[in-house]
Amino acid sequence: EVGAWTYHYSDQGDYTWEQARNYCQAFFTDLVAIQNKQEIEYLNKSLPFHGRYYWIGIRKLGGTWTWVGTKKALTKEAENWAVGEPNNRRSNQDCVEIYIKRPRESGKWNDEPCHRRKKALCYQASCQPFPCSQHGECVETIGSYRCKCYPGFHGPECKDAVQCTELQAEGVRMNCSHPYGDFSYNSTCVFRCQEGFERQGAGTLRCLASQQWSADPPACTAITCPVLSAPDRGELRCSHLHGDFTFGSTCAFSCQMGFALTGSESRDCTATGTWTGDAPRCEAIACPVLNTPDQGKLNCSHLHGDFAFGSMCAFSCQMGFVLMGSENLECMATGNWTGDAPRCEAITCPVLSAPDQGELNCSHIHGDFTFGSVCAFSCQMGFALMGSESRECTATGTWTGDAPHCKAITCPVLSAPDQGELNCSHLHGDFTFGSTCVFSCQSGFVLTGLESHECTATGTWTGDIPLCKAVACPVLSAPDQGELNCSHLHEDFAFGSVCAFSCQMGFALKGPESLKCTATGTWTGDTPHCEAITCPVLSAPDRGDLNCSHLYGDFAFGSMCAFSCRTGFALTGPDSRECTATGTWTRDAPRCEGRATARAQTIKCSALATPTMGQAVCSHLYGDFTFGSMCAFSCQTGFVLMGPESLKCTATGIWTGDTPQCAAIRCPVLDAPSKGHLSCSHVHGNFTYNSTCTFSCEEGFVRMGAEVLQCAATGNWTGHRPVCAG
């Protein structure tokens, strides 16, 4: 133990670093904190040698060697490490030992693991709590301590504060605080000025450790306001208490004749360095503000301000408008103008009216039928506007363009159909909207289509143009065994057609030779027919027999009669007779004579075949197809026999002619109608019996008549060839 600062160590045992510190803090102050080399020399000399040496109050905290008692980092100047230390061997040497009485490097430091056991080297502090009057730092010395005074204090225990000169307040308010005595270290004085005055200098002074004040004492001067000047056309009069334009100064304002003061009549300089109120001004007396007239212009010159005394304003109007009132006005001293404000009125155009059969729709910007008015013209349905669709009123008071008119829409001119008549009535002009036309036909013709047509608003008629078609009579056909020859004026078998009838050789016509189609659609008589010409009736010869075959009737044209005699009698004369087209029999009548004759050897002819589409009827006197056999031929409906109607087997064994054929009856050749097409199918040959033809029309055309015609057995078609109407 040495003086007031003493050292101690644990002589009863060894401790880890933590145990050593706990020991020191329990019985003393802490592990020793070495402050200089004299302490090291003292400890190395005073303490006994111990093989494990002594722990001291240094430890690595956060990677930095630190004095644990003061928590201050070990400085480079204070280091006292042995050579090669600290080496942190095995990376766990965070505590420090001191070599006491070691043969080498005695008094030096070495880093060691904190868990090793060593002697605890403690110290007992000499400085007590709150030393040096709390105005300085207590510095431990071996066996004693000393006070290191803070700035501003002095004396062995730092009890005395340094003094500054005493301050005197002149024209300023001062308030001081003295923590260590009047006007001593850290005394503070605050300075303030009266309202309306401002401080010149620092507001607060403090007594420094150098025994000087932190600044010179301040002074108070009157606050200044900005210098005022008289307004234009006005005057300024001021009174000053503390100096020109300073706190307490008052200024009064006035204006020249003809001008009025706008703002405060007087202003005071306040404690804030500002004047009361805003700066007034002298303004010329104002007249009411003038506005530009609608559709006009305003041009003003102002001497003293907008629309004030002396202002001059000139008025004018835009194109299309005229000024009503004075062109110029002046603002007088009374605040009134020399007259009323003028106005601009739109120039007028003549009033327009709607055209006949039309309408008028106008928009007026500035008034009815005035400049800028626009009028649109339109026509009623069925009428077209001729001229401008719209007109505008110009700045000269005239309308653009000429007055339009409404004209009825025209339809194509109609003409009477062939064999017909046309009768029209026109409301608004020939063949125009509203015109009505009625169609009719001459006697013997019938109207096909609408009887009446009207011209519509679209310029078209209400239907297609009708046609006059000849009245049709029933279709005629040639009589059996006869022919028909017709001439057609207008259409097949229609009004005016004439048909002539005739019969084939061997037949006679029964009825009128010709018929005519009348306007009523009937023929002038009944259809005639052909009858076979008759021959005188034959009878069997005495002692003989008669065997006849009749094609067209008993003992008529084509009849064949065969004669034979009874046993014991011989035929003298022809064995057969035929009724001819002249109504007479071939050859003379035979007879049977009583002279015996030898039986003739029967002669045979070749067998005959029935013609295609025909029939054969045969009679045999002595056996099939033998001498005297007769065959009559005929054809089915729609076919005509080509060749002899009958053949006879002669005594030479040869027929009287070649076998006939049946050919299909032909109809007149057809062709496609104008603007149409024709498609035919033929069963027995081109345009023959049962041929069928189909008709069609091009787009935009309509078929008038039957679509399909067939060739009939009469050699005529089942109807008239149709036409294509546009």
C-alpha positions in Angstrom: 0.0 0.0 0.0 1.5 3.3 -1.1 0.0 6.8 -0.1 -3.6 7.4 -1.3 -3.3 5.2 -4.4 -2.7 1.6 -3.3 -2.0 -1.8 -5.1 -3.2 -5.2 -4.0 -3.0 -8.8 -5.3 -4.6 -12.1 -4.4 -2.2 -14.0 -2.2 -4.7 -16.8 -1.3 -5.1 -18.3 -4.8 -5.2 -18.0 -8.6 -8.2 -16.9 -10.7 -9.4 -16.8 -14.3 -9.5 -13.2 -15.7 -13.3 -12.8 -15.0 -12.8 -14.2 -11.4 -9.8 -11.9 -10.9 -11.9 -8.9 -11.9 -14.8 -9.9 -9.6 -12.3 -10.3 -6.8 -10.9 -6.8 -7.3 -14.3 -5.1 -7.7 -15.5 -6.9 -4.5 -12.6 -5.9 -2.2 -11.0 -2.9 -4.0 -11.7 -0.7 -7.1 -10.9 -2.9 -10.2 -8.1 -4.6 -12.0 -5.1 -2.3 -12.2 -5.1 0.4 -14.9 -1.5 1.4 -15.6 -1.1 5.1 -16.5 2.7 5.5 -17.0 6.0 3.7 -17.0 6.7 4.8 -13.4 3.8 2.7 -12.3 5.2 -0.3 -14.1 8.6 0.2 -12.5 7.0 0.5 -9.1 4.9 -2.7 -9.5 7.8 -4.7 -10.9 9.9 -3.6 -7.9 7.2 -4.0 -5.2 5.3 -7.2 -6.1 6.7 -10.7 -5.5 7.5 -13.1 -8.4 4.7 -15.5 -9.3 5.2 -18.3 -11.9 1.8 -17.7 -13.6 2.2 -13.9 -13.4 -0.6 -11.3 -12.8 -3.9 -10.3 -14.6 -4.2 -6.6 -15.4 -7.3 -4.6 -16.5 -6.9 -4.9 -20.3 -9.2 -7.1 -22.5 -10.0 -7.3 -26.2 -13.6 -6.0 -26.7 -15.0 -6.0 -30.2 -11.5 -6.7 -31.6 -10.0 -3.7 -29.7 -7.7 -3.8 -26.6 -9.6 -1.8 -24.0 -9.0 -0.6 -20.4 -12.1 -2.1 -18.8 -12.2 0.3 -15.8 -12.4 3.4 -17.9 -13.7 1.7 -21.1 -11.1 3.6 -23.1 -9.2 2.0 -25.9 -5.5 1.3 -25.4 -3.5 3.9 -27.3 -0.4 3.2 -29.3 1.7 5.4 -27.0 0.6 3.5 -23.9 1.3 0.0 -25.3 3.9 -2.1 -23.3 3.8 -5.5 -25.2 6.6 -8.0 -25.0 8.5 -8.8 -28.2 6.2 -10.7 -30.6 3.1 -9.9 -28.6 0.2 -9.9 -28.8 0.2 -13.0 -31.0 -3.3 -14.3 -30.3 -2.1 -17.9 -30.5 -4.9 -20.3 -31.2 -7.2 -17.3 -31.7 -8.5 -17.2 -28.1 -6.0 -14.9 -26.3 -8.3 -12.0 -25.4 -6.9 -11.1 -21.9 -3.5 -9.6 -20.7 -1.0 -10.5 -18.1 2.1 -8.6 -16.8 5.5 -10.2 -16.3 6.6 -9.3 -12.7 10.3 -10.1 -11.9 10.6 -12.2 -15.1 14.3 -12.8 -16.1 13.5 -11.4 -19.6 11.3 -8.5 -20.5 10.2 -7.9 -16.9 7.2 -5.5 -16.6 6.1 -6.3 -20.3 2.6 -7.5 -21.3 1.5 -10.7 -22.9 -2.0 -11.8 -24.3 -3.3 -15.0 -22.8 -6.5 -17.1 -22.9 -8.9 -15.7 -20.3 -9.7 -19.1 -18.7 -6.1 -19.5 -17.4 -5.6 -18.9 -13.7 -3.3 -16.2 -12.5 -2.9 -13.7 -9.6 -5.3 -10.8 -9.5 -3.5 -7.4 -9.5 -5.9 -4.8 -8.0 -5.8 -1.1 -7.2 -7.6 1.1 -4.6 -8.4 4.6 -6.1 -7.3 7.8 -4.3 -9.8 10.1 -6.1 -13.2 10.1 -4.2 -16.6 10.7 -5.8 -17.2 14.3 -6.9 -13.6 15.4 -6.5 -12.1 18.8 -7.5 -15.4 20.6 -6.7 -16.7 19.0 -9.9 -14.9 21.7 -11.9 -11.8 19.6 -12.8 -10.5 16.2 -13.4 -9.0 14.1 -10.5 -5.6 12.7 -11.7 -4.3 9.7 -9.7 -0.6 9.8 -8.7 1.5 7.3 -6.8 0.5 7.9 -3.2 -1.6 10.9 -4.0 -3.7 12.8 -6.6 -4.0 16.3 -8.2 -6.9 18.4 -9.7 -6.7 19.4 -13.4 -9.2 22.3 -13.5 -11.6 22.8 -16.4 -11.4 26.1 -18.4 -12.9 29.0 -16.4 -11.9 27.6 -13.0 -8.7 27.8 -10.9 -7.4 26.9 -7.4 -6.1 23.6 -5.8 -9.6 22.2 -5.7 -10.9 24.3 -8.8 -13.3 26.2 -6.6 -12.7 29.7 -8.0 -14.3 31.1 -11.2 -12.5 33.7 -13.4 -14.0 37.3 -13.5 -15.1 39.5 -16.5 -15.7 43.3 -16.4 -19.0 44.4 -15.0 -21.5 45.5 -17.8 -23.5 48.7 -17.7 -26.9 49.1 -19.6 -27.3 52.3 -21.5 -30.6 52.8 -23.4 -31.1 49.1 -23.5 -32.8 46.6 -21.3 -30.3 44.0 -19.8 -31.1 40.7 -17.9 -28.2 38.7 -16.5 -27.8 35.2 -14.9 -24.6 34.4 -12.7 -24.1 30.7 -12.0 -20.6 31.2 -10.3 -20.8 34.8 -9.1 -21.6 38.2 -10.6 -20.0 38.8 -14.0 -17.9 35.6 -13.6 -17.2 32.6 -15.8 -20.4 31.5 -17.7 -22.4 34.6 -16.6 -24.9 35.4 -19.4 -26.6 38.7 -20.2 -29.5 39.1 -22.6 -30.2 42.5 -24.2 -33.6 43.8 -25.5 -34.9 47.1 -26.9 -38.2 49.0 -26.4 -40.9 48.6 -29.1 -40.1 50.6 -32.1 -36.3 50.2 -31.6 -33.9 47.6 -32.8 -30.7 46.2 -31.3 -27.4 47.0 -32.9 -25.1 44.1 -31.9 -25.3 40.7 -30.2 -28.4 39.9 -28.3 -26.6 37.7 -25.7 -23.2 38.1 -24.1 -21.3 35.3 -22.1 -18.3 35.6 -19.8 -15.6 33.3 -21.3 -12.8 31.4 -19.6 -10.4 34.1 -21.1 -12.1 36.7 -18.8 -13.5 38.4 -21.9 -17.1 38.8 -22.9 -18.2 37.0 -26.1 -19.0 40.3 -27.8 -19.3 44.1 -27.3 -22.4 45.4 -25.5 -25.2 46.3 -28.1 -27.1 49.7 -28.6 -30.8 50.4 -29.5 -31.8 52.7 -32.5 -35.3 53.6 -33.8 -36.6 51.2 -36.5 -36.7 52.8 -40.0 -39.5 52.5 -42.5 -39.0 52.8 -46.3 -38.7 56.4 -47.6 -42.1 57.6 -48.9 -42.6 59.8 -52.0 -45.6 61.9 -53.2 -47.9 60.0 -55.6 -48.1 61.1 -59.3 -50.5 64.1 -59.5 -50.3 64.4 -55.6 -48.4 65.9 -52.6 -46.7 64.4 -49.4 -46.4 66.1 -45.9 -44.6 64.2 -43.0 -43.7 64.8 -39.3 -40.7 62.8 -37.7 -40.2 62.1 -33.9 -37.0 60.0 -33.9 -35.6 60.7 -37.3 -36.7 60.9 -40.9 -39.0 58.0 -41.8 -38.5 56.1 -38.5 -40.7 54.7 -35.8 -43.4 57.3 -35.0 -43.2 59.3 -38.3 -46.6 60.3 -39.8 -47.1 61.2 -43.5 -50.3 62.8 -45.0 -51.3 62.5 -48.8 -53.4 64.7 -51.1 -54.1 65.0 -54.9 -54.2 67.7 -57.5 -57.4 69.1 -58.8 -59.1 66.6 -61.2 -57.7 63.6 -59.5 -59.0 61.5 -56.6 -57.0 59.9 -53.9 -57.3 56.1 -53.8 -56.0 54.6 -50.6 -55.1 55.9 -47.1 -55.0 59.7 -46.6 -52.2 59.2 -44.0 -49.7 56.5 -43.0 -47.7 55.9 -39.8 -44.3 54.2 -39.4 -44.9 51.2 -37.1 -42.6 49.3 -34.7 -42.2 46.6 -37.3 -40.6 49.0 -39.8 -43.6 49.0 -42.1 -46.1 51.8 -42.9 -49.8 51.4 -42.0 -52.0 50.9 -45.0 -50.9 50.7 -48.7 -49.4 53.5 -50.7 -52.2 55.7 -52.0 -52.3 56.9 -55.6 -54.0 59.7 -57.4 -56.2 58.4 -60.2 -58.0 60.4 -62.9 -61.8 60.4 -62.5 -63.2 57.4 -64.4 -66.1 57.1 -66.8 -68.1 53.9 -67.2 -66.2 51.3 -69.1 -67.3 51.1 -72.7 -67.8 47.7 -74.4 -67.2 46.9 -78.0 -70.6 46.7 -79.8 -71.7 43.3 -81.1 -70.2 42.9 -84.6 -68.2 46.1 -84.1 -64.9 47.5 -83.1 -63.8 49.9 -80.3 -60.5 51.9 -80.5 -59.6 54.0 -77.5 -56.7 56.3 -76.5 -56.2 56.9 -72.7 -54.2 59.8 -71.3 -54.5 59.0 -67.6 -55.8 55.5 -67.5 -58.4 53.2 -69.1 -61.7 55.0 -69.6 -60.7 57.9 -67.4 -60.9 61.7 -67.9 -59.5 62.6 -71.3 -60.0 59.1 -72.8 -61.2 59.2 -76.5 -63.1 56.2 -78.0 -63.9 55.6 -81.7 -66.5 53.1 -82.9 -66.9 51.1 -86.2 -68.8 48.1 -87.4 -67.7 44.9 -89.1 -68.5 44.2 -92.7 -72.2 43.6 -93.1 -73.2 45.9 -90.2 -74.0 49.6 -90.0 -73.3 51.9 -87.0 -76.3 53.4 -85.2 -75.2 56.4 -83.0 -72.1 58.6 -82.6 -68.8 57.5 -84.0 -66.7 59.1 -81.3 -67.1 59.6 -77.5 -64.9 61.5 -74.9 -64.7 61.0 -71.1 -65.4 64.3 -69.4 -64.3 65.7 -66.1 -67.7 64.9 -64.6 -67.1 61.1 -65.2 -69.6 61.0 -68.0 -69.2 60.3 -71.8 -70.2 62.9 -74.4 -73.0 60.6 -75.6 -74.6 57.2 -75.5 -72.7 54.1 -76.8 -73.7 53.3 -80.4 -74.6 49.8 -81.7 -74.1 47.8 -84.9 -77.1 46.5 -86.8 -77.0 43.8 -89.5 -77.7 45.0 -93.1 -81.0 43.5 -94.4 -81.7 41.6 -97.6 -85.1 41.2 -99.4 -87.4 38.7 -97.8 -87.4 35.3 -99.5 -90.3 32.9 -100.1 -90.5 29.2 -100.8 -90.7 28.1 -104.5 -93.9 26.5 -105.8 -94.0 22.8 -104.8 -91.1 23.5 -102.4 -90.1 24.6 -99.0 -87.8 27.3 -97.4 -85.8 26.7 -94.3 -83.7 29.7 -93.0 -81.3 30.2 -90.1 -80.9 33.8 -89.0 -77.8 34.8 -87.0 -78.4 38.5 -86.6 -82.1 38.9 -87.4 -84.7 37.8 -90.0 -83.2 38.0 -93.6 -80.2 40.0 -92.5 -76.5 39.7 -93.1 -75.3 36.1 -92.5 -78.8 34.6 -92.8 -78.7 31.3 -94.8 -81.8 29.9 -96.5 -82.0 26.3 -97.7 -84.4 25.4 -100.5 -86.0 21.9 -101.0 -88.8 20.5 -103.1 -91.7 18.3 -102.3 -91.6 14.7 -103.2 -91.7 14.2 -107.0 -90.0 17.6 -107.7 -86.3 18.4 -108.2 -84.7 21.7 -107.3 -83.4 23.7 -110.2 -80.8 26.2 -109.1 -78.9 26.8 -105.8 -79.8 24.7 -102.8 -79.0 27.6 -100.5 -78.6 31.4 -100.6 -76.8 33.6 -98.1 -77.4 37.3 -97.3 -74.2 39.2 -98.1 -72.7 42.4 -96.6 -74.1 44.3 -99.6 -77.7 43.5 -98.7 -78.1 41.1 -101.7 -78.5 37.3 -101.8 -76.0 35.0 -103.3 -77.2 33.2 -106.5 -80.6 33.3 -108.2 -83.9 32.2 -106.8 -84.3 28.4 -107.5 -87.5 26.7 -108.6 -89.0 23.2 -108.3 -89.5 21.2 -111.4 -91.5 18.0 -111.6 -89.4 14.9 -112.0 -89.7 13.4 -115.5 -90.4 9.8 -116.4 -89.4 8.1 -119.7 -91.8 9.1 -122.5 -94.4 6.4 -123.2 -95.7 5.3 -126.6 -98.8 3.3 -127.6 -98.1 -0.4 -127.9 -98.4 -2.1 -131.3 -102.1 -2.6 -132.1 -102.9 -0.4 -129.1 -103.6 3.1 -127.9 -102.3 5.4 -125.2 -104.3 8.1 -123.3 -102.4 10.2 -120.7 -103.3 13.1 -118.3 -100.5 15.4 -117.1 -100.6 17.4 -113.8 -97.2 19.1 -113.9 -96.0 18.6 -117.5 -95.8 15.9 -120.1 -94.7 12.6 -118.6 -93.7 14.0 -115.3 -94.5 13.2 -111.6 -98.2 12.7 -111.3 -98.9 11.9 -115.0 -101.2 9.0 -115.5 -101.4 6.9 -118.7 -104.1 4.4 -119.7 -103.4 1.7 -122.3 -106.0 0.0 -124.5 -105.8 -2.4 -127.5 -107.6 -2.5 -130.9 -110.3 -5.0 -131.7 -108.9 -8.5 -131.8 -106.1 -7.8 -129.3 -106.0 -8.1 -125.5 -103.8 -6.1 -123.1 -101.0 -8.0 -121.3 -99.8 -6.0 -118.3 -101.2 -3.2 -116.2 -103.9 -1.1 -117.8 -102.9 2.1 -116.0 -99.4 3.5 -115.2 -98.4 6.5 -113.0 -95.2 8.5 -113.0 -93.7 8.2 -109.5 -91.5 10.6 -107.5 -88.4 8.4 -108.4 -88.9 9.2 -112.1 -90.1 5.6 -112.9 -93.5 4.3 -113.9 -95.5 2.1 -111.6 -95.1 -1.0 -113.8 -93.7 -2.4 -117.0 -95.1 -1.2 -120.3 -98.0 -3.6 -121.4 -98.3 -5.3 -124.8 -101.3 -5.8 -127.1 -101.4 -9.5 -127.8 -103.6 -10.9 -130.5 -106.7 -12.8 -129.2 -105.9 -16.5 -129.5 -108.2 -19.1 -131.1 -108.1 -22.8 -130.3 -105.1 -24.5 -132.0 -106.2 -26.4 -135.2 -104.8 -29.7 -136.4 -104.9 -31.4 -139.8 -107.8 -33.8 -140.2 -107.1 -37.5 -140.5 -105.9 -38.3 -144.0 -105.7 -34.5 -144.6 -103.4 -31.5 -144.4 -103.5 -28.1 -142.7 -101.9 -24.9 -144.1 -102.1 -21.7 -142.0 -100.9 -18.1 -142.4 -100.5 -16.1 -139.2 -100.6 -12.3 -139.2 -99.8 -11.7 -135.6 -99.2 -14.9 -133.7 -99.9 -18.6 -134.3 -103.6 -19.4 -134.3 -104.5 -15.8 -133.2 -106.7 -13.1 -134.5 -106.3 -12.8 -138.3 -104.8 -16.3 -138.8 -106.3 -18.1 -141.8 -106.0 -21.9 -142.1 -106.8 -23.9 -145.3 -107.7 -27.6 -145.2 -107.1 -30.3 -147.9 -107.3 -34.1 -148.0 -105.0 -36.8 -149.3 -105.6 -38.6 -152.6 -108.6 -40.9 -152.2 -110.3 -38.7 -149.6 -112.8 -35.8 -149.9 -113.1 -32.8 -147.6 -116.3 -32.5 -145.6 -116.8 -29.0 -144.3 -115.3 -25.5 -145.1 -112.0 -25.4 -147.0 -110.7 -22.6 -144.8 -111.3 -21.0 -141.4 -110.3 -17.6 -140.0 -109.6 -16.6 -136.3 -112.0 -13.8 -135.4 -111.6 -11.0 -132.8 -113.7 -13.0 -130.4 -111.2 -15.8 -130.3 -113.4 -18.2 -132.3 -113.0 -19.7 -135.8 -115.4 -18.8 -138.6 -116.7 -22.4 -138.8 -116.4 -26.0 -137.5 -113.3 -28.0 -138.3 -113.7 -30.1 -141.5 -112.8 -33.7 -141.9 -111.6 -36.0 -144.7 -113.8 -39.0 -145.8 -112.6 -41.8 -148.0 -114.1 -41.7 -151.6 -116.6 -44.6 -152.1 -116.8 -47.0 -155.0 -120.0 -48.8 -156.2 -121.0 -51.7 -153.9 -119.7 -55.1 -155.4 -121.5 -58.4 -155.3 -120.4 -62.0 -155.7 -120.5 -63.4 -159.3 -123.1 -66.0 -160.0 -121.9 -69.4 -158.8 -119.1 -67.6 -157.0 -118.0 -65.9 -153.8 -116.8 -62.4 -152.8 -114.3 -61.7 -150.0 -113.5 -58.0 -149.3 -111.2 -56.1 -146.9 -112.0 -52.4 -146.1 -109.3 -49.9 -144.9 -111.4 -46.8 -144.6 -115.0 -48.0 -144.9 -117.1 -50.4 -146.8 -116.4 -50.3 -150.5 -114.4 -47.1 -150.1 -111.0 -46.0 -151.3 -108.5 -48.8 -150.6 -111.0 -51.5 -150.2 -109.8 -54.9 -151.8 -112.3 -57.5 -153.0 -111.2 -61.0 -154.0 -113.4 -63.2 -156.3 -113.7 -67.1 -156.4 -115.9 -69.7 -158.0 -117.7 -72.7 -156.7 -116.6 -76.2 -157.6 -117.0 -77.0 -161.2 -116.7 -73.4 -162.2 -113.8 -71.4 -163.3 -113.2 -67.6 -162.8 -113.1 -65.6 -166.0 -111.6 -62.1 -165.3 -109.6 -60.6 -162.5 -109.6 -62.5 -159.3 -109.5 -59.2 -157.3 -110.5 -55.5 -157.6 -109.4 -52.4 -155.7 -111.4 -49.2 -155.1 -109.3 -46.3 -156.5 -109.1 -42.6 -155.5 -111.4 -41.8 -158.4 -114.2 -43.8 -156.8 -113.9 -46.6 -159.4 -112.8 -50.2 -159.2 -109.8 -51.5 -161.0 -110.6 -53.8 -163.9 -113.9 -55.2 -164.9 -116.1 -57.5 -162.8 -115.2 -61.3 -163.3 -117.6 -64.1 -163.8 -117.8 -67.9 -163.1 -118.1 -70.1 -166.1 -119.1 -73.8 -166.0 -116.0 -75.2 -167.8 -113.9 -77.6 -165.8 -110.3 -76.4 -165.0 -107.3 -78.1 -163.5 -106.4 -77.1 -160.1 -103.5 -74.7 -160.3 -100.4 -75.3 -158.3 -100.4 -72.8 -155.4 -97.6 -70.1 -155.8 -96.0 -68.7 -152.6 -94.5 -65.1 -151.9 -92.0 -64.1 -149.2 -93.5 -63.5 -145.7 -94.0 -59.8 -145.0 -92.9 -58.1 -141.7 -94.9 -55.5 -139.8 -93.2 -52.1 -140.2 -91.8 -50.4 -137.0 -94.5 -48.2 -135.3 -97.0 -49.7 -137.7 -99.5 -52.6 -138.4 -100.1 -55.1 -141.2 -103.5 -56.8 -141.9 -103.3 -59.7 -144.4 -106.0 -61.9 -146.1 -105.0 -65.3 -147.7 -107.0 -67.1 -150.4 -105.0 -70.2 -150.8 -102.6 -70.1 -147.8 -100.4 -67.8 -145.9 -98.5 -65.5 -148.2 -99.5 -67.4 -151.4 -100.9 -66.3 -154.7 -103.8 -64.0 -154.1 -102.8 -63.1 -150.5 -103.3 -59.3 -149.8 -101.7 -57.3 -147.0 -102.8 -53.7 -145.9 -100.4 -51.5 -143.9 -101.1 -48.7 -141.4 -99.1 -46.6 -138.8 -99.5 -45.7 -135.2 -100.6 -42.2 -134.1 -97.9 -39.7 -134.9 -96.5 -41.7 -137.8 -97.2 -41.6 -141.6 -96.9 -44.5 -144.0 -94.0 -44.2 -146.5 -94.8 -46.6 -149.4 -97.9 -48.5 -150.7 -100.7 -49.0 -148.4 -101.3 -52.6 -149.6 -99.4 -55.4 -151.3 -100.7 -58.4 -153.3 -98.9 -61.8 -154.0 -98.9 -62.2 -157.8 -99.0 -65.4 -159.9 -95.2 -64.9 -160.3 -94.6 -65.2 -156.5 -93.6 -61.6 -156.2 -95.4 -58.9 -154.2 -96.8 -55.9 -156.1 -94.3 -53.5 -154.3 -91.7 -53.0 -151.6 -92.7 -53.2 -147.9 -93.6 -49.7 -146.7 -92.1 -47.9 -143.6 -93.7 -45.7 -140.8 -91.9 -42.3 -140.4 -92.6 -39.9 -137.5 -94.7 -36.9 -138.5 -92.6 -33.7 -138.6 -93.5 -30.3 -136.9 -92.2 -26.9 -138.1 -88.6 -26.3 -137.0 -88.4 -24.0 -133.9 -85.8 -21.4 -133.2 -84.9 -19.4 -130.0 -86.9 -16.2 -129.4 -85.2 -12.9 -129.4 -83.4 -12.3 -126.0 -84.2 -16.0 -125.2 -82.9 -19.6 -125.3 -84.2 -22.9 -126.7 -83.5 -26.4 -125.4 -85.0 -29.5 -127.2 -85.1 -33.3 -126.8 -86.0 -35.5 -129.9 -87.3 -39.1 -129.5 -87.9 -40.0 -133.2 -85.8 -37.3 -135.0 -85.3 -33.5 -135.0 -88.6 -31.7 -134.6 -90.8 -34.8 -135.0 -93.6 -36.4 -133.2 -93.1 -36.3 -129.3 -90.1 -33.9 -129.6 -90.1 -31.5 -126.6 -88.7 -27.9 -126.5 -88.2 -25.7 -123.4 -87.9 -21.9 -123.7 -86.2 -19.4 -121.3 -85.4 -15.7 -121.4 -82.3 -13.7 -120.6 -82.1 -11.7 -117.3 -84.3 -8.7 -117.4 -86.8 -10.2 -119.8 -90.1 -12.0 -119.1 -91.4 -15.0 -121.1 -94.8 -14.4 -122.7 -96.3 -17.8 -123.6 -95.8 -21.5 -122.7 -92.5 -22.6 -121.3 -92.7 -26.1 -122.9 -94.0 -27.1 -126.4 -94.5 -30.7 -127.7 -94.8 -31.9 -131.3 -98.3 -33.4 -131.6 -99.5 -36.2 -133.9 -101.1 -33.5 -136.1 -97.6 -32.2 -137.1 -98.3 -29.0 -135.0 -96.8 -27.9 -131.7 -99.0 -27.8 -128.6 -98.8 -24.0 -128.4 -97.3 -20.9 -130.0 -93.7 -20.1 -129.7 -93.3 -17.7 -126.7 -91.6 -14.3 -126.8 -89.3 -12.5 -124.3 -90.6 -9.1 -123.3 -88.3 -6.4 -121.7 
